[in-house]
Amino acid sequence: MLLASWPTDSAGTMDMNDAPDMFDTLRKFDLGNGRQGRFYSLPQLEKSGVGPVSRLPVSLRLVLESVLRNCDGKKVHESNVKELANWKSTETRTAEIPFIVARIVLQDFTGVPLLVDLAAMRSAVQRLGKNPKIIEPLVPVDLVVDHSVQVDFAGSADALKKNLELEFQRNRERYQFLKWGMQAFDTFKVVPPGIGIVHQVNLEYLAKGVLSCPDARPQTPDPIFYPDTLVGTDSHTTMINGLGIVGWGVGGIEAEAGMLGQPVYFLTPDVVGVHLTGALREGVTATDLALTVTQMLRMAKVVGKFVEFFGPGAAALPVVDRATIANMAPEYGATMGFFPIDEECVNYLRATGRSEEHCRIYENYYRAQGLFGVPKKGDIAYSQELELDLGAVLPSVAGPKRPQDRIELPKLKESFIATFSKPVTENGFGMKPEELGRTSAEVSMNGHVRAKIGHGSVLIAAITSCTNTSNPSVMLAAGLLAKKAVERGLGVNPVVKASLAPGSRVVSDYLNRTGLQPYLDQLGFNLVGYGCTTCIGNSGPLAAPVEDAIHKHNLVAASVLSGNRNFEARVHQSIKANFLMSPPLVVAFALAGRVDIDLAHEPLGIGADGKPVLLKDIWPSLREIRDLMQTALQPEVFRKLYRDFAAQNPKWNEIPSSTGNVYEWDRKSTYIQEPPFFENFSMQPGSIAEIKGARALAIFGDSVTTDHISPAGSIKKTSPAGKYLIANGVQPADFNSYGSRRGNDRVMTRGTFANVRIKNLMVLGVEGGVTKYQGGCDASSQTQTSGEGAVATMSIYDAAMKYQEAGIPLVVIAGQEYGTGSSRDWAAKGTNLLGVKAVVAQSFERIHRSNLVGMGVLPLQFKEGTSAQSLKLDGTETYDIIGLGANLKPQQDLILRITRTNGQTESVSVRCRIDTPVEIDYYRHGGILPYVLRQLVAKA
Ligand code: SF4
């Protein structure tokens, strides 16, 4: 097996390879520097007759390399190699692939709780009288602090400085804890706040493309090279697929297991090939392409599949455009949106400051593997092939509630007008049509500027998200558009909260060097931070008069952002219509001030010369952008800015750090607490038993997101989490966000299902985390009288605690796509800590399903045609889950028995969505963490 350490040479080095060469595939290749390296040769595997490897999709061959290299007969078996080498483009998928990744990336919202779990495991090991150091990441882990910065200040020259100061004030305890982690674990590194966004930092700096380790066998002294692969605790880890690197988002729980030497298991996927031809036309951006691909692939139902782009159109796209498309894989539902390795990848590595020697090794390695170059039609047998002519892509936006709802730019006006009065059930706003032109409010800003706002007014305009800020072509386009707008005398209404938050300091470098930043500043797009900001919902407050006007007039106001998600309440709790678009369009809509506008025909505003200015008048040409691109990518700038972060970050240096291998938990901390997952931990796993007499904690409709289940944004003072914080001496001004409190299970359990927009169908007409507590009795004997045990409406947390006290298990019932959205392990952890034993849904999002199993919660799926509605469930019933036992099999059918208040029972068949044999083990052990901990302690 491979033990990894932080890369130390140009190619990145791991400690040692001592896996046996079971298929005799170790071969030599020329490193291009007079030396030779070794590699597990896929062409050799094919020559040996194991399977038609060269016909496999490139992404699968990269996974196969990991399976082959790590094949030791224990964690990875010969059969795993043979099965994958003989992958068929279409067949029923039952085999799981044990994938040992080369490294792991984390962001701080998910990384802090993961470090809390590692610290809790060390405490548990210490309590068992063993050496806590047995808990140590076995592959390199990089955490980038990017999710915590909020846009409290915007539109001023000092916004960056002030936001950073507030960030450090709010997050001091978390950052102290991260510093403890850096000294306690050998393979855990942190990129501090103010440097960039995880996926952009990964693309520009962390990714090596190829890694190496010394060979443990004395007779083979040359180092062994292997592909850079990873998983990350953020859905958009797929951005790295744009650089030909296999990687995707997993739950924090899976990442922890991966870190501790467990393979990441996944069902053998279908691979959808997307054949790209042609080239983008003048006026069309990579963002337009990404939105088009998102819509097209959503319709093609690629959920849980690999997507691989190929053909001449793919080969002609630069890596930065590929990365923008790959980043949105979670939005189109694919596990990956992969682009193969080619000359463009080498160019990108070179342009971003990777050494010449490394670039040569990279190219030679992939050539030796037969993996260099974008495949042409007919080279590979994909499960399904789709066609896209890049020349047919049109300027687009997506929204107002889902990223896959693409709208051609000229049609936005009519689309907004139609959505305004469409029923909520059809993704509309359910307003009366006549309200549209009528309700507007005059607000006074800064005490003197008066402005009118109404339905469709743009109130947030954010150049945000690594999706786009990693792409210099769209960032430069935004700067050029701003320059032309300023030169024509246009301005942005002060009610629009504009912001610019790039994913790396390289962006500022080139926006300054090209002289474009001052024009963005003049329009209010001052730099507010290097982090996720609006993309994750950290938009900060709106001006008080604006906020008041929205609520007083019940306005359907809009945000425009270059992000990738626009689910309800994600961008800002008061903004209902959220449109995704390219950075230059964000600037354009900020200038226009509204979304009910046809930018093909209506002017953005009136220029200084009194003439109307149309979008086409100030839209930069491809040539103008291309000319500036040369300035954008300078290798020495990348090398300078990605060197010695600590020295460049005095605020980080000021944070004190505690020392020691075991964390000293501070019971008074409201940020970091020891979670109860290993309380009373014993070496004996439990048993799998039927669930009897469960109550419904909630019944949900379709598309409940992980943000509905475990919100990342602000904490209401009247919510259970808010009350807890106040009781612990935290003022509402210092609440910070749920995302930043994920190191404290007390806050997070109270915050589970606490999204202000979640709709529990047990309490019709009410939004927010409430339920009907059904009392402690069984359904058939339930009374409706007052007093202890009677039916009462209360917060989901309070009801769950009452059920826990009464020893009553809970279930959650849901519709389609349960757990869609960002990977969020607290959505599963909180569900577990509320006492929910099973979630019964019509379908599950991939990561959330696996997180539920990872936390010992049973995911069950209704059969086609069955749902809460078809069964007329209202939450007054009790539920039994029959068929669970020691012999439980993956995807086995079980019985859900429903007992109604009148005593009638009904039994329906449900599919157990524990999908793989190893997941059965996780479930039996009460989750992945107890499973891994028992293994490690047993070995110690
Ligand atoms: S900018 Fe957006 S997509 Fe990128 S890591 Fe942050 S939240 Fe995820």
Boltz pocket constraint, residues with backbone or C-beta under 6 A from the ligand:
constraints:
  - pocket:
      binder: B
      contacts: [[A, 107], [A, 146], [A, 197], [A, 198], [A, 199], [A, 234], [A, 236], [A, 464], [A, 465], [A, 466], [A, 467], [A, 531], [A, 532], [A, 535], [A, 536], [A, 563], [A, 564]]
      max_distance: 6.0
